[in-house]
C-alpha cells in the first residue's frame, strides 16, 4: 500500500485486509449494492480476461473483482472528480498494472475499446426515476449517481452489445419492480438471461433488488434462478452471508476465568454463543470439568480477521500469569 495525500473531504475506507477505497463526502459513495454485484460476477483464472465497469463511481466494484481475479479491469466514469478519486485508490492499492481509470462517458467509447473486445461488463446503474425520488437536496454529482436522468439504460445495453465479445457477459443490479423493462431491452438487443438472484430486506418481504447476468448472443441460455439473498435476520443484523460479502466478519479473542482461577483463552466469531457453549459444558475439554464451573467471561477483543484473533490468543498463552492479568485488566 502506498501513502497518499488526502483532501479535507476524503477518507480511506478499509474494506478488507486486501483493499482500501477512497471516499469523498461531497461525491457519491458506494453502498451494499456494490458489494452484491461484485460478488455476483463469475470468478476467472484467466489473465487475459478484460472487464469494464460502466459508471464505476468510486471504482469499488472493479477493484473488488481485481483483488480476487487476474486479468485487466477498466473503470469507466464520466465524472472527473470521481475519476481522480479512482486514480488515487488504484495507486493506494498498487493496482495500476491491472486497473485502468478512464474518464469518459459510456456514449463515447469508440476510441477506447475495439468492437467485440471485452469479456465482461458490469454496471450498477441508477435505480430512481428523477421525478419520483424524494431527496431533492442532493448535490448534482450525488443526484446523478442515484437518478436515471444522467444514465440511459438503453445506452448501457447498446454499448455492451457493441463492445462485448460473442458470449460476453453483462452483469448488473437493478430494482426488482422494474426489471421487466430492463430484460425486455436486453432481449431486443440479442442478449439472453443466464442467471438471476433476487435480494430481500428480510424473509417474508417483497424483493427489493435483483442481480442479473446476461449473455451477448445468448438467446438460447437457460435461466438459473439462484436462492434468494436476505440482507437482515430477525434481530435486524446482517445475515452471515451478507457479512461474508461485505468482508465484515468480526473475530474475537476472549478470556474466561474458571471457578478454580484459571484463565482460558479462545477465539470465536460470536463470543456470546461460544461462552454459552462453554457454560453448557459442551465447549473445549478444559472447560467441561465440573471443577471449572461457574465460568466468568472476563475479556473480549475484536479483530477484523481470524488470523489476527488467533495471533492474539497465541501471544496471550505465552504470557506469565501476572502479564495475563495486566493484559485483560484484572
N, C-alpha and C positions, 0 to 999 in steps of 0.2 A: 504494500500500500504506500502511496506517495502522499506527502503533506501538501495541502493547497491552501491558498488564502481565501477565506470566506467573506462574502459581503455581509452587511449587517442583517439582512433578511434571510440569510441562508443558514441551514443547519444540516448536519450529517445524520442520516437515519441508518442505524446498523440493522440490516435485515437478517443476517446470519453471520457465522464466522467467516463466510466467504465473500460477502458483498456488503458494500456501503453505498447508499444513494443520497445524493444531494436534493434537498427540497428548499423552495423559496416561499415565504409566507405570502408574497404578492402574486404568485403564479399557481396554476393548477397543481394539485398534489395527487399522488396515487392513493388508491383505496383497495379494499378487499378484492374487487373485481379484477384488478390487475394480476393478483396472485392466482386467482381462479383460472384465468385464461392461460397464464404462463404454465401452470401445472397441467392444463388440458392438452398442450402441444405434445405430439408424439416425440419420444426421445430418438436420437440418432447418434450413431458412432462415426458417421461419415465426416471427414474433414473437408470435403468438397461441397457439403450442403450450404446453400445460400438462403437465408431467411431475412425477410424485411418486415419491419414493424411500421405500418402505415398510421401516422398520427401518434408518434411514440410518446409524447408528453415528457415525463421525467426520464423515460428510457427504461423503466424498471422491467417491463415485460421481456424485452430483448436481452437485457442484462441477466435476468434470472435464467433465461434459456442459455445464454453464453457460458455461465459458470458451471453448467451441468452437461453441456454438449459441445463437441468440437464444431468446426465449420465457421462460416462468417455470418455476421449479423449487421444489418443496416437499419439505423434508426432514422426514419423519415419524419421530420417535424417542420411545420410551416412557421411556427412562432420562433423568432430569432433568439429571444431570451431563454426559451426552453432548450433550444439547440445548444446555446452556450452552457447551460446547466448540465446538459447531457455530456458535453465535451469534458467538463470538469469531472463528472462522475466516472466516465470511461478512463480518464487519466488516473483518478484516485484508485481504481481497481486494476491498473496495469493491463487493460484490455485493448489497447489501441491497435495491436496487431490483428485482432479478430473482429472488433466492433468499430463501424464507421458511422459517424453522425453526418446526416445530410439535411441541411436547412432548405427545404423545398416543399412546395405544395404538391400533393399527390396528383393533381391535374397535369403537372408539368415534369414528368419523369422520363420523357423520350430520350433526353440526352444523358440520363443517369444509368438506366439499365437497357440491355438489349432485349428485344422481344423474346418471349418464351424462355427466359433465362433463370428465373427464380424457382427454387424448390418449394418454398413455403412463404406465405404472407400471414401475418397476424394483425388483428386490429381490435381495439377496444373503443368502438365508435360511441358518440354521444347518445344518450337514451331519451332525452326530453325534447318534445316539440316546444319550440321557443314561446309561442303564445300561452301555453298552459303551465309553464313552470313558474312556481310562486316566488322564488327568491330572486327578485329583480335587482337587488343591490350588489350583486357580484361584480367584480371588476370585469372589464372587457375580455381580458385573457382567460379568466376563470369561467366566465359565461360561455365562451366558445368551447371550452372543454366539456361542458355539461349539455349544451344545446345543439340541435341539428342545424342551426342557422348557418354554421360555417363548415359543415361536413355533409356532403351529399352522398348518401348510401349508394345511389346508382353509379357514382363515380368510383367509389371503392370497389364495387363489383366489376365494372368495366375495366378498370386499371388492373385489377387482379387477373382478369381474363387475358389481358394484353401481355402481362409480364410473367405470369406463371408458366412453367413448362406443362406439357400434356401430362395429366395426372398429378399436377402440382396441387398443393393443399392450401386452403384458406381457412384460418381459424378466427372465430370472433365470439364475443359475448354480447347479448342483447336482451332487451325486455321481453319476457315471455309473452305478454299480451299482444305484442306487435310482431312476433316472429313470423307469422304467416306472410306478411307483406315482404319481408326480407327473403324468405325462402322462395316465394314466387319470383322475385327479382333474380335470384341465383339460378333457378331452373330455366328462366327465359334466356339466360346467358350461357347455358350449356353446362352448368355445374350440377353435380349430384350430391346429395346429403349423405355423408358416410357415418357420422357419429353425432349424437346429441346427449346432453345431460342437463336436466332441469335443476335449478337451485331454489331452495325453500328457506325462508327465515327460520321456521320451526316445523316440526311434524304437525300434520293435520291443518296446514295452512296452504294457501294457493302459491304456485310457483311465482317467484319474482323475476328471475333471470334464466336464461338458457345459454349453454355453451354449444357451439356448433362447429363441426368440421365438414367442409365442402371440398369436393374434388373436381378440378377442371376436366372437362370432357369425361365426366364420371356419371353419366345419366343412368347407368346400369348398377350403380353402387347400392348395396343393401344397407339400410339404416340400422346402426347399433344404438339402441336407447339404453344408456347406462343407468345404473341405480341412482336415485335422487341424492343430491347433496344437501345436507342440513347444516345451517350456519350455527344455530343456538340450540343447546339442550334445554331440558326442563328447568334448570337452575339459571337460565339466561347467560350461560357461559358458552364460549366457543366449543364446538364439538371437538373430539380428539382429531378427527380427520382435518378439520379446518386449522387446528393448531399446527399440525404437521405441514400443511400447505403454506401457512404463514411463517414457517420457521420460528414459531412462537412457543416451542416446547420449553418448559421450565423444569429444571432438575434441582434437587435439594440434597445437601449434605445435612444430616441430622444426628443428634446425640440423645440417647436415652440413659437416664440414671436408674439403676435397678435398686431393689429393696436392700440388697447386700452391698450397695455402694460401688458397684462397677459402672463404668461409663462405656456404653455400647454405641458404636458409630456405624452409620449406614447411609445409603443413598436411595432416592426414590423420586418419581415424577409426581407423586401425591403423598405427602408426608402424613396427613391425617388418616388416609386409608391404610397406609403401611403401619402406622402406630397402632391402629385398631387391630390389625393382624397380629402384631406382637402381643397386645393385651389379651387376645383370644388364644394365646399360646400356639399360634399357627405360623409364626414368623421364623426367624433364624433359630437354629437349635439352641444357641446360647440363651435366648430369652424365653424358651419354653419351660425351663425348670421352675418348679413352684417357688424355690428359694429366691428367685429373681423378682417376684411379684409382691406388691404392686409396682408398676413401672411409671416413670415420670419423663415426659418429653421436655428436655431442658434447653435444647438449642436446635435451630434450623437456619440454614443459609442458602440463598437462592443463586443458581448459576444458569447461564444461557445454553450450556451444553453438558451432556452426560460426562464427557471426559474431564471437564473442569470439576464437577462434583466428585468424581472418583479420585481425582488428584488430591483434593482437599481431605477426603476420607483417609487416603493413604498417608498423607503428611501427619494428620491428627493421630493416627495409630502409632506413629513413631515418637510422639512426644512423651515426656515424663508426666506423671500424674499432676504435678504442680503446674506444668506448662499447659496441660489439657484444661485444668480448671480456670487458668488465666485466659485461655483462648475463648472459652464459652461463657466467661463471666460469672463463674460460681464463687 
